[in-house]
Amino acid sequence: MSTLIVYAGKYGTTEKCVKTLAAKINDPVEILNLRQEAVPDLTEFDSVIVGGSIYFGQLQQACRQFCRDHSTELMRKKLGLFICCGTFEKTEDFLDASFPADLLEHATVKAGFGGELSLKQMSLFDRFVARMVTRAARKEGRSLPAIHWDEVELFSAAINRQVV
Ligand SMILES: Cc1cc2nc3c(=O)[nH]c(=O)nc-3n(C[C@H](O)[C@H](O)[C@H](O)COP(=O)(O)O)c2cc1C
């Protein structure tokens, strides 16, 4: 059973999560960065995993577009959906807002992997926003962004349990 992981991210968190996830999946896996590569023929894959990071409450545009363009094919696959976001507590809300309802219902695995703020790599504007978000979280006693590797682990385990 072969799996395609399709993703879009900006500063490397999503990519890091995807690479770890791919390494934990038992069957052959191909990775597609939507911001850099063209979409291959999806008929070659039994499972597709789609995910990306959240900016200002929205999933990466390239992911949203991919889901719109390939909805019919995705409905015929084993499907996994994930997001990376700074506010882990909002994972359910972000998942619901990010993917079309039919795909959400069809997907067998859904998760949020958390996120991180890689300030050094950010544009000035993004760094400014990230600092504001961090300050607000500290002030309100909320947890700071972090990758939830346990969620990546659970996701891979669920994918490995799937049979065609
Ligand atoms: C400008 C900016 C806006 C963001 N907006 C949100 C947001 O609305 N909600 C949230 O939970 N996280 C938000 N984040 C956090 C990102 O989702 C998080 O940094 C994620 O790890 C980014 O992954 P990437 O490097 O793969 O793009 C934002 C981060 C930045 C820099």
The ligand as an SDF file (V2000), in Angstrom:
LIG
                    3D

 31 33  0  0  0  0  0  0  0  0999 V2000
    2.2940   35.5610   11.0330 C   0  0  0  0  0  0  0  0  0  0  0  0
    1.8460   34.3160   11.7220 C   0  0  0  0  0  0  0  0  0  0  0  0
    0.4920   34.0490   11.8890 C   0  0  0  0  0  0  0  0  0  0  0  0
    0.0750   32.8910   12.5640 C   0  0  0  0  0  0  0  0  0  0  0  0
   -1.2600   32.6740   12.7500 N   0  0  0  0  0  0  0  0  0  0  0  0
   -1.6450   31.6200   13.5240 C   0  0  0  0  0  0  0  0  0  0  0  0
   -3.0270   31.4400   13.8340 C   0  0  0  0  0  0  0  0  0  0  0  0
   -3.9070   32.1770   13.4160 O   0  0  0  0  0  0  0  0  0  0  0  0
   -3.3560   30.4010   14.6480 N   0  0  0  0  0  0  0  0  0  0  0  0
   -2.4200   29.5350   15.1580 C   0  0  0  0  0  0  0  0  0  0  0  0
   -2.7700   28.6320   15.8990 O   0  0  0  0  0  0  0  0  0  0  0  0
   -1.1070   29.6540   14.8140 N   0  0  0  0  0  0  0  0  0  0  0  0
   -0.7110   30.6730   14.0170 C   0  0  0  0  0  0  0  0  0  0  0  0
    0.6060   30.8330   13.7020 N   0  0  0  0  0  0  0  0  0  0  0  0
    1.5710   29.7910   14.1250 C   0  0  0  0  0  0  0  0  0  0  0  0
    1.9480   28.8490   12.9620 C   0  0  0  0  0  0  0  0  0  0  0  0
    0.8490   28.0600   12.5850 O   0  0  0  0  0  0  0  0  0  0  0  0
    3.1290   28.0030   13.4380 C   0  0  0  0  0  0  0  0  0  0  0  0
    4.2490   28.8480   13.5820 O   0  0  0  0  0  0  0  0  0  0  0  0
    3.4830   26.8300   12.5240 C   0  0  0  0  0  0  0  0  0  0  0  0
    4.4430   26.0430   13.1930 O   0  0  0  0  0  0  0  0  0  0  0  0
    4.0320   27.2770   11.1850 C   0  0  0  0  0  0  0  0  0  0  0  0
    4.3800   26.1500   10.4150 O   0  0  0  0  0  0  0  0  0  0  0  0
    5.2280   26.2820    9.0570 P   0  0  0  0  0  0  0  0  0  0  0  0
    6.6060   26.7470    9.4390 O   0  0  0  0  0  0  0  0  0  0  0  0
    5.2570   24.9060    8.4720 O   0  0  0  0  0  0  0  0  0  0  0  0
    4.5160   27.2520    8.1750 O   0  0  0  0  0  0  0  0  0  0  0  0
    1.0420   31.9600   13.0310 C   0  0  0  0  0  0  0  0  0  0  0  0
    2.4000   32.2160   12.8400 C   0  0  0  0  0  0  0  0  0  0  0  0
    2.8080   33.3800   12.1960 C   0  0  0  0  0  0  0  0  0  0  0  0
    4.2750   33.6370   12.0160 C   0  0  0  0  0  0  0  0  0  0  0  0
  1  2  1  0
  2  3  1  0
  2 30  2  0
  3  4  2  0
  4  5  1  0
  4 28  1  0
  5  6  2  0
  6  7  1  0
  6 13  1  0
  7  8  2  0
  7  9  1  0
  9 10  1  0
 10 11  2  0
 10 12  1  0
 12 13  2  0
 13 14  1  0
 14 15  1  0
 14 28  1  0
 15 16  1  0
 16 17  1  0
 16 18  1  0
 18 19  1  0
 18 20  1  0
 20 21  1  0
 20 22  1  0
 22 23  1  0
 23 24  1  0
 24 25  2  0
 24 26  1  0
 24 27  1  0
 28 29  2  0
 29 30  1  0
 30 31  1  0
M  END
$$$$
